[in-house]
């Protein structure tokens, strides 16, 4: 691993893995854990910030794991009973938003919500950025003006602000928050 100081509080890290495909690199900077997933082959970069100048000596506990390759399967959609009419929620439809995640990487999310049962919704869409497009497929729970779901190891929620905007956030090993608009 090579660390290049960008300023008094930032450094750019460059990663190279011996695995030809997806790898997750874990490391600590001054005791704070970070990770980077190499999705475009075996190299990648990350910019980190600290309270003091960052050098290679500040980076410890470096480990690399090869990601398990699994086929993406859509979340099952519950079928409604034929004699009960589903009432759509204010979430139903397509939403889009853009913002930076907690690592400073720009992301654009496009999500569609569809009522599947009382208090339940299907979530589909994509997350795009400086990495291959990530498909989103999950089942969520509607409680009042909040729709929440778990997508793999990430907990996400959407809270209606108005009928055309919502506050969206996801938290896992990193996080992202943004306002999404109805499309």
C-alpha positions as CSV (number, residue, x, y, z in Angstrom):
1,X,0.0,0.0,0.0
2,X,1.3,3.5,-0.8
3,X,0.1,6.7,1.0
4,X,0.5,10.1,-0.7
5,X,0.0,13.1,1.5
6,X,-2.5,15.6,-0.1
7,X,-2.4,18.3,2.5
8,X,-2.1,18.6,6.2
9,X,-5.2,16.5,6.9
10,X,-5.8,14.3,3.9
11,X,-4.1,11.5,2.2
12,X,-4.8,9.4,-0.9
13,X,-4.4,5.6,-0.4
14,X,-3.8,3.3,-3.4
15,X,-4.6,-0.4,-3.1
16,X,-3.4,-3.4,-5.1
17,X,-4.7,-6.9,-4.4
18,X,-3.3,-10.1,-5.6
19,X,-6.8,-11.4,-6.4
20,X,-7.9,-10.6,-10.0
21,X,-11.5,-9.7,-9.0
22,X,-13.4,-8.1,-6.1
23,X,-11.5,-7.7,-2.8
24,X,-12.3,-5.9,0.4
25,X,-9.3,-4.1,2.0
26,X,-9.7,-3.3,5.7
27,X,-7.3,-0.9,7.5
28,X,-7.1,1.4,10.5
29,X,-5.9,5.1,10.4
30,X,-4.9,6.2,13.9
31,X,-7.1,3.5,15.3
32,X,-10.2,4.3,13.3
33,X,-11.4,1.4,11.0
34,X,-11.9,1.9,7.3
35,X,-12.5,-0.3,4.3
36,X,-12.5,-0.2,0.5
37,X,-14.0,-2.7,-1.9
38,X,-12.0,-3.1,-5.1
39,X,-14.8,-3.6,-7.6
40,X,-13.0,-2.6,-10.9
41,X,-10.3,-5.4,-10.8
42,X,-7.5,-5.5,-8.3
43,X,-6.6,-1.8,-7.8
44,X,-8.4,1.1,-6.2
45,X,-7.9,4.3,-4.3
46,X,-9.5,6.0,-1.3
47,X,-9.0,9.5,0.2
48,X,-9.0,9.7,3.9
49,X,-9.0,12.6,6.3
50,X,-7.6,12.9,9.8
51,X,-6.9,15.4,12.6
52,X,-3.2,15.4,11.8
53,X,-1.0,14.7,8.9
54,X,-1.4,11.2,7.6
55,X,1.5,9.0,6.6
56,X,2.1,5.3,6.0
57,X,3.0,5.0,9.7
58,X,-0.5,6.0,10.7
59,X,-2.0,3.1,8.8
60,X,-2.2,-0.3,10.6
61,X,-4.0,-3.6,10.7
62,X,-4.2,-3.9,6.9
63,X,-6.1,-7.0,5.7
64,X,-7.6,-8.1,2.4
65,X,-10.5,-10.5,1.8
66,X,-11.6,-11.8,-1.6
67,X,-15.3,-11.1,-1.9
68,X,-17.7,-14.1,-2.4
69,X,-19.3,-14.0,-5.8
70,X,-23.0,-14.6,-5.6
71,X,-25.8,-14.3,-8.1
72,X,-28.2,-11.4,-7.4
73,X,-31.8,-12.6,-7.0
74,X,-34.7,-10.3,-6.6
75,X,-36.5,-10.2,-3.3
76,X,-39.7,-12.2,-3.4
77,X,-42.8,-10.0,-3.7
78,X,-45.7,-11.1,-1.6
79,X,-48.9,-11.8,-3.6
80,X,-52.0,-9.9,-2.4
81,X,-55.2,-11.9,-1.7
82,X,-57.5,-11.5,-4.7
83,X,-60.4,-10.2,-2.7
84,X,-58.5,-7.4,-0.9
85,X,-57.6,-4.2,-2.9
86,X,-54.2,-2.8,-2.0
87,X,-54.1,0.9,-1.3
88,X,-50.9,2.5,-2.6
89,X,-48.8,4.5,-0.2
90,X,-47.3,7.9,-0.7
91,X,-44.0,6.1,-1.3
92,X,-45.2,4.3,-4.4
93,X,-43.3,5.4,-7.5
94,X,-39.8,6.2,-8.6
95,X,-37.4,8.5,-6.7
96,X,-33.9,9.8,-7.5
97,X,-31.2,11.6,-5.6
98,X,-27.5,12.3,-5.5
99,X,-24.9,13.0,-2.8
100,X,-21.6,12.0,-1.3
101,X,-21.2,9.0,1.0
102,X,-19.2,9.2,4.3
103,X,-16.0,8.4,2.4
104,X,-16.5,11.4,0.1
105,X,-17.5,9.4,-3.0
106,X,-20.3,10.7,-5.2
107,X,-23.3,8.5,-5.5
108,X,-26.6,8.6,-7.5
109,X,-29.5,6.5,-6.3
110,X,-32.7,5.7,-8.3
111,X,-35.3,3.7,-6.3
112,X,-38.8,2.5,-7.0
113,X,-41.2,1.7,-4.2
114,X,-44.3,-0.5,-4.7
115,X,-46.8,-1.5,-2.0
116,X,-47.0,-5.3,-1.7
117,X,-49.2,-5.7,1.3
118,X,-50.5,-3.5,4.2
119,X,-47.4,-2.0,5.7
120,X,-45.0,-3.7,3.2
121,X,-43.2,-2.5,0.1
122,X,-40.9,-3.8,-2.5
123,X,-37.8,-1.7,-3.2
124,X,-35.9,-1.9,-6.5
125,X,-33.4,0.4,-8.1
126,X,-29.7,1.2,-8.6
127,X,-26.8,2.9,-6.9
128,X,-24.2,4.4,-9.3
129,X,-20.9,6.1,-8.7
130,X,-17.2,5.6,-9.5
131,X,-17.8,1.8,-9.5
132,X,-20.0,-0.6,-11.4
133,X,-23.7,0.0,-11.0
134,X,-25.1,-1.8,-7.9
135,X,-28.6,-3.3,-8.2
136,X,-31.0,-2.8,-5.2
137,X,-33.7,-5.3,-4.4
138,X,-35.3,-5.6,-1.0
139,X,-38.5,-5.8,1.0
140,X,-39.4,-3.0,3.4
141,X,-41.8,-2.0,6.2
142,X,-43.9,1.2,6.1
143,X,-44.5,2.7,9.5
144,X,-46.2,6.1,9.3
145,X,-44.1,8.4,7.1
146,X,-41.0,6.1,7.2
147,X,-40.1,3.2,4.9
148,X,-37.2,1.1,6.2
149,X,-35.4,-2.0,4.9
150,X,-32.3,-4.1,5.3
151,X,-30.3,-4.8,2.1
152,X,-27.5,-7.3,2.8
153,X,-25.6,-5.6,5.7
154,X,-26.9,-2.1,5.1
155,X,-29.9,-0.5,6.9
156,X,-31.8,2.0,4.8
157,X,-34.7,4.3,5.5
158,X,-36.8,6.9,3.6
159,X,-38.8,9.5,5.5
160,X,-41.4,11.5,3.5
161,X,-40.8,15.2,3.7
162,X,-43.5,16.2,1.3
163,X,-45.5,14.3,-1.4
164,X,-42.5,14.9,-3.8
165,X,-39.5,14.7,-1.6
166,X,-38.0,12.3,1.0
167,X,-35.0,12.1,3.3
168,X,-33.0,9.0,2.4
169,X,-30.2,7.4,4.4
170,X,-28.3,4.1,4.4
171,X,-25.9,3.0,7.1
172,X,-23.5,0.0,6.9
173,X,-19.7,0.2,7.2
174,X,-20.2,3.6,5.6
175,X,-23.2,5.9,5.2
176,X,-25.0,8.1,2.8
177,X,-27.7,10.7,3.3
178,X,-29.6,12.8,0.7
179,X,-32.9,14.3,-0.3
180,X,-34.6,12.3,-3.1
181,X,-37.2,13.7,-5.4
182,X,-40.2,11.9,-7.0
183,X,-39.6,11.3,-10.7
